[in-house]
Amino acid sequence: MCLHTLPERYDSVVCLTYAGERPFMVRNPGRAWEFPGGHRESGEDLYATVRREVYEEAAATLGEVVVMGYYVLSGGHTTVVTHAQVSAVEPISGEFETRVFERLPEDSELSWADGLYAHLIRVLGLPLRAA
């Protein structure tokens, strides 16, 4: 992971959203718990993408969005990792659900059981409470 820099090109964003020191996550329909994020739309800058994705998935607005770095998957897909505090949450409708956790859920409760979230949180020095 490249810390505190932006790549020349990126495909998607993820925002490690927190309420204080607790992870704020969304349950994506057909998957499990995850941090909000998604693909950049044409003409959008990074911050607009982050704010749009968080609002679409979690009906949440954010404080300051901080670029934490990025990672590149083996196929070349590049994701920018950001961090922000949730400043407000509106009632959510549809199939999405949001929740503030006391600690990061176990891998079996997450959309991806690859340990990526725990790794990112540790590397970036964000709060991570043990099980």
DSSP file (Angstrom, degrees, kcal/mol; ACC not computed):
  #  RESIDUE AA STRUCTURE BP1 BP2  ACC     N-H-->O    O-->H-N    N-H-->O    O-->H-N    TCO  KAPPA ALPHA  PHI   PSI    X-CA   Y-CA   Z-CA
    1    1 A M              0   0    0      0, 0.0     2,-0.6     0, 0.0    70,-0.2   0.000 360.0 360.0 360.0 134.1    0.0    0.0    0.0
    2    2 A C  E >   -A   70   0A   0     68,-2.2    68,-1.8     3,-0.1     3,-0.6  -0.843 360.0-137.6 -92.4 119.4    1.3    3.5   -0.9
    3    3 A L  E 3   -A   69   0A   0     -2,-0.6    66,-0.3    66,-0.2     3,-0.1  -0.572  66.5  -9.5 -88.0 139.8    0.6    5.7    2.0
    4    4 A H  T 3  S+     0   0    0     64,-3.0     2,-0.3    -2,-0.3    -1,-0.2   0.715 106.1 103.6  54.6  30.7   -0.8    9.3    1.9
    5    5 A T    <   -     0   0    0     -3,-0.6    -1,-0.2    63,-0.0    -3,-0.1  -0.934  63.8-129.5-134.3 160.7   -0.4    9.6   -1.9
    6    6 A L        -     0   0    0     -2,-0.3    64,-0.1    -3,-0.1     2,-0.1  -0.892  23.6-127.3-107.3 140.4   -2.8    9.5   -4.9
    7    7 A P        -     0   0    0      0, 0.0     3,-0.1     0, 0.0    73,-0.0  -0.380  23.6-114.4 -76.7 165.0   -2.1    7.4   -7.9
    8    8 A E  S    S+     0   0    0      1,-0.2     2,-0.4    -2,-0.1    -2,-0.0   0.875 102.9  18.1 -63.8 -36.6   -2.1    8.9  -11.4
    9    9 A R  S    S+     0   0    0      0, 0.0     2,-0.3     0, 0.0    -1,-0.2  -0.988  70.7 177.9-136.8 142.7   -5.2    6.8  -12.2
   10   10 A Y        -     0   0    0     -2,-0.4    69,-0.2    -3,-0.1     3,-0.1  -0.991  20.7-161.1-146.3 154.9   -7.7    5.0  -10.0
   11   11 A D  S    S+     0   0    0     67,-2.7    29,-1.9    -2,-0.3     2,-0.3   0.749  71.7   2.7-103.3 -33.3  -10.8    3.0  -10.5
   12   12 A S  E     -Cb  39  79A   0     66,-1.8    68,-2.6    27,-0.3     2,-0.3  -0.915  56.4-136.8-151.1 172.2  -12.6    3.1   -7.2
   13   13 A V  E     -Cb  38  80A   0     25,-2.5    25,-1.6    -2,-0.3     2,-0.4  -0.932   5.5-164.0-131.8 155.6  -12.6    4.4   -3.6
   14   14 A V  E     -Cb  37  81A   0     66,-2.1    68,-2.7    -2,-0.3     2,-0.6  -0.991  11.4-151.7-135.3 140.8  -13.2    3.0   -0.2
   15   15 A C  E     - b   0  82A   0     21,-2.8     2,-1.7    -2,-0.4    68,-0.2  -0.949  10.1-145.5-117.8 116.7  -13.9    5.2    2.9
   16   16 A L  E     - b   0  83A   0     66,-3.2    68,-1.4    -2,-0.6     2,-0.3  -0.637  32.5-163.6 -77.4  91.2  -12.9    3.9    6.3
   17   17 A T  E     - b   0  84A   0     -2,-1.7     7,-2.7     7,-0.4     2,-0.3  -0.589  10.4-176.5 -87.5 138.7  -15.9    5.6    8.0
   18   18 A Y  E     -Db  23  85A   0     66,-2.0    68,-2.8    -2,-0.3     2,-0.6  -0.957  29.1-150.7-134.0 151.0  -15.9    6.1   11.7
   19   19 A A  E >  S-D   22   0A   0      3,-2.9     3,-1.6    -2,-0.3     2,-0.5  -0.938  84.3 -49.2-113.9 100.5  -18.2    7.4   14.4
   20   20 A G  T 3  S-     0   0    0     -2,-0.6    66,-0.0     1,-0.2    -2,-0.0  -0.613 123.6 -23.6  67.3-121.4  -15.7    8.6   17.0
   21   21 A E  T 3  S+     0   0    0     -2,-0.5    -1,-0.2    -3,-0.1    -3,-0.0   0.196 120.8  95.1-103.8  14.6  -13.4    5.6   17.4
   22   22 A R  E <  S-D   19   0A   0     -3,-1.6    -3,-2.9   106,-0.1    80,-0.1  -0.890  80.2-110.5-112.7 136.7  -15.9    3.0   16.2
   23   23 A P  E     -D   18   0A   0      0, 0.0    78,-2.8     0, 0.0     2,-0.6  -0.387  23.3-153.3 -63.5 133.8  -16.2    1.7   12.6
   24   24 A F  E     +F  100   0B   0     -7,-2.7    -7,-0.4    76,-0.2     2,-0.3  -0.953  27.1 173.9-108.3 115.2  -19.3    2.8   10.8
   25   25 A M  E     -F   99   0B   0     74,-2.7    74,-2.1    -2,-0.6     2,-0.4  -0.777  25.6-138.2-126.7 165.5  -20.2    0.2    8.2
   26   26 A V  E     -FG  98  34B   0      8,-3.0     8,-2.2    -2,-0.3     2,-0.8  -0.946  14.9-134.1-122.7 142.1  -22.9   -0.7    5.7
   27   27 A R  E     -FG  97  33B   0     70,-3.4    70,-1.0    -2,-0.4     6,-0.2  -0.877  25.7-148.4 -96.6 113.7  -24.4   -4.1    4.9
   28   28 A N    >   -     0   0    0      4,-1.8     3,-2.4    -2,-0.8    68,-0.1  -0.643  27.0-100.3 -82.7 132.7  -24.5   -4.3    1.2
   29   29 A P  T 3  S+     0   0    0      0, 0.0     3,-0.1     0, 0.0    -1,-0.1  -0.264 108.3  13.6 -54.6 133.0  -27.4   -6.4   -0.3
   30   30 A G  T 3  S+     0   0    0      1,-0.3     2,-0.1    -3,-0.0    -2,-0.0   0.409 128.0  56.1  81.4  -3.0  -26.3   -9.8   -1.2
   31   31 A R  S <  S-     0   0    0     -3,-2.4    -1,-0.3     1,-0.2     2,-0.2  -0.162  84.4-108.7-127.1-135.5  -23.0   -9.5    0.7
   32   32 A A        -     0   0    0     -3,-0.1    -4,-1.8     1,-0.1    78,-0.2  -0.523  58.3 -28.6-142.3-151.9  -22.2   -8.6    4.3
   33   33 A W  E     +Gh  27 110B   0     76,-2.0    78,-2.2    -6,-0.2    79,-0.3  -0.500  66.7 149.5 -77.0 140.0  -20.7   -5.7    6.3
   34   34 A E  E     -G   26   0B   0     -8,-2.2    -8,-3.0    -2,-0.2     3,-0.1  -0.979  49.5 -95.0-158.2 163.7  -18.2   -3.4    4.5
   35   35 A F        -     0   0    0     -2,-0.3   -19,-0.1   -10,-0.2   -10,-0.1  -0.651  56.0 -99.4 -79.6 145.8  -17.0    0.1    4.5
   36   36 A P        +     0   0    0      0, 0.0   -21,-2.8     0, 0.0     2,-0.3  -0.290  66.0 114.4 -68.1 151.7  -18.8    2.2    1.8
   37   37 A G  E     +C   14   0A   0     16,-0.3     2,-0.3   -23,-0.2   -23,-0.2  -0.955  22.6 159.5 169.7 179.8  -17.1    2.8   -1.5
   38   38 A G  E     -C   13   0A   0    -25,-1.6   -25,-2.5    -2,-0.3     2,-0.1  -0.988  43.7 -30.0 166.8-167.9  -17.4    2.2   -5.2
   39   39 A H  E     -C   12   0A   0     -2,-0.3     2,-0.3   -27,-0.2   -27,-0.3  -0.423  55.0-113.9 -79.8 147.0  -16.4    3.2   -8.7
   40   40 A R        -     0   0    0    -29,-1.9     2,-0.3    -2,-0.1    -1,-0.1  -0.578  29.3-136.2 -75.2 136.8  -15.6    6.8   -9.8
   41   41 A E    >   -     0   0    0     -2,-0.3     3,-2.2     4,-0.1     8,-0.1  -0.649  37.7 -78.5 -92.7 155.1  -18.1    8.2  -12.3
   42   42 A S  T 3  S+     0   0    0      1,-0.3    -1,-0.1    -2,-0.3     3,-0.1  -0.234 116.3  11.3 -54.2 131.0  -16.9   10.2  -15.3
   43   43 A G  T 3  S+     0   0    0      1,-0.3     2,-0.3    -3,-0.1    -1,-0.3   0.389  96.6 128.4  83.0  -3.4  -15.9   13.8  -14.4
   44   44 A E    <   -     0   0    0     -3,-2.2    -1,-0.3     4,-0.0     2,-0.2  -0.630  51.0-139.8 -86.8 140.5  -15.9   13.2  -10.7
   45   45 A D     >  -     0   0    0     -2,-0.3     4,-2.2    -3,-0.1     5,-0.2  -0.503  34.4 -97.8 -87.4 171.6  -13.0   14.1   -8.5
   46   46 A L  H  > S+     0   0    0      1,-0.2     4,-2.5     2,-0.2     5,-0.2   0.895 121.5  49.0 -55.6 -47.2  -12.0   11.8   -5.7
   47   47 A Y  H  > S+     0   0    0      1,-0.2     4,-2.4     2,-0.2    -1,-0.2   0.865 110.0  51.0 -67.8 -36.3  -13.8   13.7   -2.9
   48   48 A A  H  > S+     0   0    0      2,-0.2     4,-2.5     1,-0.2    -1,-0.2   0.895 110.4  50.6 -65.9 -39.1  -17.1   13.9   -4.9
   49   49 A T  H  X S+     0   0    0     -4,-2.2     4,-2.8     2,-0.2     5,-0.3   0.943 111.3  47.5 -62.7 -47.7  -16.8   10.1   -5.5
   50   50 A V  H  X S+     0   0    0     -4,-2.5     4,-2.5     1,-0.2     5,-0.2   0.951 115.0  44.8 -59.3 -50.7  -16.3    9.4   -1.8
   51   51 A R  H  X S+     0   0    0     -4,-2.4     4,-2.1     1,-0.2    -1,-0.2   0.897 114.9  48.5 -64.0 -40.6  -19.1   11.6   -0.6
   52   52 A R  H  X S+     0   0    0     -4,-2.5     4,-3.1    -5,-0.2     5,-0.2   0.948 112.8  47.1 -64.0 -48.4  -21.5   10.3   -3.3
   53   53 A E  H  X S+     0   0    0     -4,-2.8     4,-2.4     1,-0.2     5,-0.3   0.910 113.1  48.3 -62.4 -43.2  -20.8    6.6   -2.5
   54   54 A V  H  X S+     0   0    0     -4,-2.5     4,-2.4    -5,-0.3     6,-0.9   0.906 115.0  45.6 -64.8 -40.3  -21.1    7.1    1.2
   55   55 A Y  H  X S+     0   0    0     -4,-2.1     4,-1.9    -5,-0.2    -2,-0.2   0.930 113.7  48.5 -69.4 -43.6  -24.4    8.9    0.8
   56   56 A E  H  < S+     0   0    0     -4,-3.1    -2,-0.2     1,-0.2    -1,-0.2   0.906 122.8  32.5 -61.4 -42.3  -25.8    6.4   -1.7
   57   57 A E  H  < S+     0   0    0     -4,-2.4    -2,-0.2    -5,-0.2    -1,-0.2   0.825 137.8  16.3 -86.8 -32.6  -24.9    3.4    0.4
   58   58 A A  H  < S-     0   0    0     -4,-2.4    -3,-0.2    -5,-0.3    -2,-0.2   0.424  86.5-126.2-125.1  -0.8  -25.3    4.7    3.9
   59   59 A A     <  +     0   0    0     -4,-1.9    31,-3.1    -5,-0.4     2,-0.3   0.856  67.9 137.2  52.3  36.7  -27.3    7.9    3.7
   60   60 A A  E     -I   89   0C   0     -6,-0.9     2,-0.3    29,-0.2    29,-0.2  -0.859  47.6-148.2-115.7 147.3  -24.4    9.5    5.7
   61   61 A T  E     -I   88   0C   0     27,-2.6    26,-2.5    -2,-0.3    27,-1.3  -0.831  21.9-138.2-108.3 155.3  -22.6   12.8    5.3
   62   62 A L  E     -I   86   0C   0     -2,-0.3    24,-0.2    24,-0.3     3,-0.1  -0.764   7.3-140.8-117.1 154.2  -19.0   13.1    6.1
   63   63 A G  S    S-     0   0    0     22,-2.7    -1,-0.2     1,-0.3     2,-0.1   0.221  76.8 -17.8 -78.0-146.5  -16.6   15.5    7.8
   64   64 A E        -     0   0    0      1,-0.1     2,-0.6    20,-0.0    21,-0.5  -0.380  67.2-140.2 -62.9 133.1  -13.2   16.1    6.3
   65   65 A V        -     0   0    0     19,-0.1     2,-0.5    -3,-0.1    19,-0.2  -0.867  18.4-162.8 -97.1 124.2  -12.2   13.3    3.9
   66   66 A V  E     - E   0  83A   0     17,-2.7    17,-2.0    -2,-0.6     2,-0.5  -0.923  17.3-130.6-113.0 128.5   -8.5   12.4    4.3
   67   67 A V  E     + E   0  82A   0     -2,-0.5    15,-0.2    15,-0.2     3,-0.1  -0.658  25.9 177.7 -75.6 123.9   -6.6   10.4    1.6
   68   68 A M  E     -     0   0A   0     13,-2.9   -64,-3.0    -2,-0.5     2,-0.3   0.684  50.1 -86.5-100.4 -23.6   -4.8    7.6    3.4
   69   69 A G  E     -AE   3  81A   0     12,-1.4    12,-2.8   -66,-0.3    -1,-0.4  -0.980  41.1 -99.8 150.0-159.5   -3.2    5.9    0.3
   70   70 A Y  E     -AE   2  80A   0    -68,-1.8   -68,-2.2    -2,-0.3     2,-0.3  -0.986  14.8-149.9-155.8 162.3   -4.1    3.4   -2.3
   71   71 A Y  E     - E   0  79A   0      8,-2.2     8,-2.5    -2,-0.3     2,-0.5  -0.969   9.7-144.5-135.9 155.5   -3.6   -0.2   -3.3
   72   72 A V  E     - E   0  78A   0     -2,-0.3     6,-0.2     6,-0.2     5,-0.1  -0.978  14.6-140.0-122.7 125.5   -3.4   -2.0   -6.6
   73   73 A L    >   -     0   0    0      4,-2.9     3,-2.5    -2,-0.5     0, 0.0  -0.360  35.3 -98.9 -77.8 165.0   -4.8   -5.5   -7.2
   74   74 A S  T 3  S+     0   0    0      1,-0.3    -1,-0.1     2,-0.1    -2,-0.0   0.782 124.1  55.4 -58.1 -29.0   -2.9   -8.0   -9.3
   75   75 A G  T 3  S-     0   0    0      2,-0.1    -1,-0.3     1,-0.0     3,-0.1   0.460 123.8-102.3 -83.2  -0.7   -5.2   -7.2  -12.3
   76   76 A G  S <  S+     0   0    0     -3,-2.5     2,-0.2     1,-0.3    -2,-0.1   0.300  70.6 148.3 100.0  -9.1   -4.3   -3.5  -12.1
   77   77 A H        -     0   0    0     -5,-0.1    -4,-2.9   -67,-0.1     2,-0.5  -0.443  34.1-154.1 -62.7 125.5   -7.5   -2.3  -10.4
   78   78 A T  E     - E   0  72A   0     -6,-0.2   -67,-2.7    -2,-0.2   -66,-1.8  -0.908  12.0-170.9-112.3 127.6   -6.5    0.6   -8.2
   79   79 A T  E     -bE  12  71A   0     -8,-2.5    -8,-2.2    -2,-0.5     2,-0.5  -0.966  14.8-143.6-119.3 128.5   -8.5    1.7   -5.1
   80   80 A V  E     -bE  13  70A   0    -68,-2.6   -66,-2.1    -2,-0.5     2,-0.5  -0.778  16.4-145.1 -88.7 131.5   -7.9    4.9   -3.2
   81   81 A V  E     +bE  14  69A   0    -12,-2.8   -13,-2.9    -2,-0.5   -12,-1.4  -0.860  23.5 175.2-100.4 126.2   -8.3    4.5    0.6
   82   82 A T  E     -bE  15  67A   0    -68,-2.7   -66,-3.2    -2,-0.5     2,-0.4  -0.781  17.4-148.5-123.4 169.4   -9.8    7.4    2.5
   83   83 A H  E     +bE  16  66A   0    -17,-2.0   -17,-2.7    -2,-0.3     2,-0.3  -0.998  22.5 159.0-139.3 140.2  -10.9    8.0    6.0
   84   84 A A  E     -b   17   0A   0    -68,-1.4   -66,-2.0    -2,-0.4     2,-0.4  -0.989  36.9-118.0-157.7 153.1  -13.6   10.3    7.4
   85   85 A Q  E     -b   18   0A   0    -21,-0.5   -22,-2.7    -2,-0.3     2,-0.5  -0.752  35.5-118.7 -87.2 139.2  -15.8   10.8   10.4
   86   86 A V  E     -I   62   0C   0    -68,-2.8   -24,-0.3    -2,-0.4   -66,-0.2  -0.684  29.8-177.4 -77.0 125.9  -19.5   10.5    9.8
   87   87 A S  E     +     0   0C   0    -26,-2.5     2,-0.3    -2,-0.5   -25,-0.2   0.724  64.9   1.4 -98.9 -24.6  -21.1   13.8   10.7
   88   88 A A  E     -I   61   0C   0    -27,-1.3   -27,-2.6     2,-0.0     2,-0.4  -0.978  56.3-156.7-160.2 149.9  -24.8   12.9   10.1
   89   89 A V  E     -I   60   0C   0     -2,-0.3   -29,-0.2   -29,-0.2   -30,-0.1  -0.998  10.1-155.9-132.1 129.3  -26.9    9.9    9.1
   90   90 A E        -     0   0    0    -31,-3.1    -2,-0.0    -2,-0.4     2,-0.0  -0.617  42.4 -79.9 -94.4 160.2  -30.3   10.1    7.6
   91   91 A P        -     0   0    0      0, 0.0     2,-0.4     0, 0.0    -1,-0.1  -0.363  51.9-139.2 -57.6 139.1  -32.9    7.3    7.8
   92   92 A I        -     0   0    0     -3,-0.1     2,-0.3     6,-0.1     6,-0.1  -0.816  19.3-171.4-106.7 142.5  -32.0    4.7    5.3
   93   93 A S    >   +     0   0    0     -2,-0.4     3,-0.5     4,-0.0     2,-0.2  -0.803  45.9  35.8-124.8 169.4  -34.5    2.8    3.1
   94   94 A G  T 3  S-     0   0    0     -2,-0.3    -2,-0.1     1,-0.2     0, 0.0  -0.591 111.2 -36.7  89.9-151.6  -34.2   -0.1    0.8
   95   95 A E  T 3  S+     0   0    0     -2,-0.2    -1,-0.2     2,-0.0     2,-0.1   0.572 105.4  96.5 -92.4 -10.7  -31.9   -3.1    1.2
   96   96 A F    <   -     0   0    0     -3,-0.5     2,-0.3   -68,-0.1   -68,-0.2  -0.474  51.2-170.0 -79.8 153.0  -28.9   -1.4    2.8
   97   97 A E  E     -F   27   0B   0    -70,-1.0   -70,-3.4    -2,-0.1     2,-0.3  -0.993   5.3-154.7-139.5 142.9  -28.4   -1.3    6.5
   98   98 A T  E     +F   26   0B   0     -2,-0.3     2,-0.3   -72,-0.2   -72,-0.2  -0.849  14.1 173.4-118.3 158.5  -25.9    0.7    8.6
   99   99 A R  E     -F   25   0B   0    -74,-2.1   -74,-2.7    -2,-0.3     2,-0.6  -0.968  29.5-133.6-161.1 143.3  -24.4    0.1   12.0
  100  100 A V  E     -F   24   0B   0     -2,-0.3     2,-0.3   -76,-0.2   -76,-0.2  -0.906  32.4-153.5 -96.9 124.9  -21.7    1.5   14.3
  101  101 A F        -     0   0    0    -78,-2.8   -82,-0.2    -2,-0.6     3,-0.1  -0.712  21.9-139.9-100.7 149.3  -19.6   -1.4   15.6
  102  102 A E  S    S-     0   0    0     -2,-0.3     2,-0.3     1,-0.2    -1,-0.1   0.801  93.2  -0.2 -70.6 -30.2  -17.7   -1.5   18.9
  103  103 A R  S    S-     0   0    0     25,-0.1    -1,-0.2   -80,-0.1    27,-0.1  -0.943  99.2 -72.9-149.9 164.7  -14.9   -3.3   17.0
  104  104 A L        -     0   0    0     25,-0.4     3,-0.1    -2,-0.3    24,-0.0  -0.452  60.7-110.9 -61.7 130.5  -14.3   -4.4   13.5
  105  105 A P        -     0   0    0      0, 0.0    -1,-0.1     0, 0.0     5,-0.1  -0.160  38.5 -89.1 -60.4 159.4  -16.4   -7.5   12.8
  106  106 A E    >   -     0   0    0      1,-0.1     3,-2.1    -3,-0.1     4,-0.5  -0.293  40.9-106.3 -62.4 154.0  -14.9  -10.9   12.3
  107  107 A D  G >  S+     0   0    0      1,-0.3     3,-1.5     2,-0.2    -1,-0.1   0.843 120.4  62.1 -52.7 -35.6  -13.8  -11.8    8.8
  108  108 A S  G 3  S+     0   0    0      1,-0.3    -1,-0.3     5,-0.1     5,-0.1   0.693 103.6  49.5 -66.9 -17.2  -16.8  -14.2    8.6
  109  109 A E  G <  S+     0   0    0     -3,-2.1   -76,-2.0     3,-0.1    -1,-0.3   0.452 100.0  84.2 -97.5  -3.5  -19.2  -11.2    9.1
  110  110 A L  B <  S-h   33   0B   0     -3,-1.5   -76,-0.2    -4,-0.5     3,-0.1  -0.614  85.8-118.2-100.5 158.9  -17.5   -9.1    6.3
  111  111 A S  S    S+     0   0    0    -78,-2.2     2,-0.5    -2,-0.2   -77,-0.1   0.843 107.9  37.2 -61.9 -34.1  -18.1   -9.0    2.6
  112  112 A W        -     0   0    0    -79,-0.3     3,-0.5     1,-0.0     2,-0.4  -0.976  66.6-163.6-125.0 120.5  -14.5  -10.1    2.0
  113  113 A A        +     0   0    0     -2,-0.5    -6,-0.1     1,-0.2    -5,-0.1  -0.195  63.1 104.6 -94.0  41.9  -12.9  -12.5    4.5
  114  114 A D  S    S-     0   0    0     -2,-0.4    -1,-0.2    -7,-0.1    -7,-0.0   0.396  89.6-116.6-104.8   2.3   -9.3  -11.7    3.3
  115  115 A G  S  > S+     0   0    0     -3,-0.5     4,-2.2    -8,-0.0     5,-0.2   0.546  74.1 130.8  77.7   6.4   -8.3   -9.5    6.3
  116  116 A L  H  >  +     0   0    0      1,-0.2     4,-3.0     2,-0.2     5,-0.2   0.921  69.2  49.3 -61.4 -46.5   -7.9   -6.4    4.1
  117  117 A Y  H  > S+     0   0    0     -5,-0.3     4,-2.7     1,-0.2     5,-0.2   0.942 112.6  46.8 -60.5 -47.8   -9.9   -4.1    6.4
  118  118 A A  H  > S+     0   0    0      1,-0.2     4,-2.2     2,-0.2    -1,-0.2   0.899 113.8  49.9 -60.9 -40.1   -8.0   -5.1    9.5
  119  119 A H  H  X S+     0   0    0     -4,-2.2     4,-2.9     2,-0.2     5,-0.3   0.947 111.8  46.8 -62.6 -49.5   -4.7   -4.7    7.6
  120  120 A L  H  X S+     0   0    0     -4,-3.0     4,-2.5     1,-0.2     6,-0.2   0.921 112.5  50.0 -59.6 -44.7   -5.6   -1.3    6.4
  121  121 A I  H  X>S+     0   0    0     -4,-2.7     5,-2.1    -5,-0.2     4,-0.6   0.907 113.9  45.2 -62.6 -42.3   -6.8   -0.1    9.8
  122  122 A R  H ><5S+     0   0    0     -4,-2.2     3,-1.0    -5,-0.2    -2,-0.2   0.953 114.3  47.4 -65.2 -49.6   -3.6   -1.3   11.4
  123  123 A V  H 3<5S+     0   0    0     -4,-2.9    -2,-0.2     1,-0.3    -1,-0.2   0.867 115.2  46.3 -59.7 -37.9   -1.2    0.1    8.8
  124  124 A L  H 3<5S-     0   0    0     -4,-2.5    -1,-0.3    -5,-0.3    -2,-0.2   0.525 110.2-121.2 -86.7  -5.9   -3.0    3.5    8.9
  125  125 A G  T <<5 +     0   0    0     -3,-1.0    -3,-0.2    -4,-0.6    -4,-0.1   0.758  58.5 150.5  74.9  24.7   -3.1    3.6   12.7
  126  126 A L      < -     0   0    0     -5,-2.1    -1,-0.2    -6,-0.2  -105,-0.1  -0.503  58.9 -78.5 -84.5 159.6   -6.9    3.8   13.0
  127  127 A P        +     0   0    0      0, 0.0     2,-0.4     0, 0.0    -1,-0.1  -0.338  52.4 174.0 -60.4 132.7   -8.7    2.5   16.0
  128  128 A L        -     0   0    0     -3,-0.1     2,-0.4   -25,-0.1   -25,-0.1  -0.894  14.8-157.7-142.8 108.6   -9.1   -1.3   15.9
  129  129 A R        -     0   0    0     -2,-0.4   -25,-0.4   -27,-0.1     2,-0.0  -0.712  21.4-121.3 -89.0 137.0  -10.5   -3.1   18.9
  130  130 A A              0   0    0     -2,-0.4    -1,-0.1     1,-0.1    -2,-0.0  -0.325 360.0 360.0 -72.1 157.4   -9.7   -6.7   19.3
  131  131 A A              0   0    0    -26,-0.0    -1,-0.1    -2,-0.0   -25,-0.0   0.484 360.0 360.0 -65.1 360.0  -12.4   -9.3   19.5
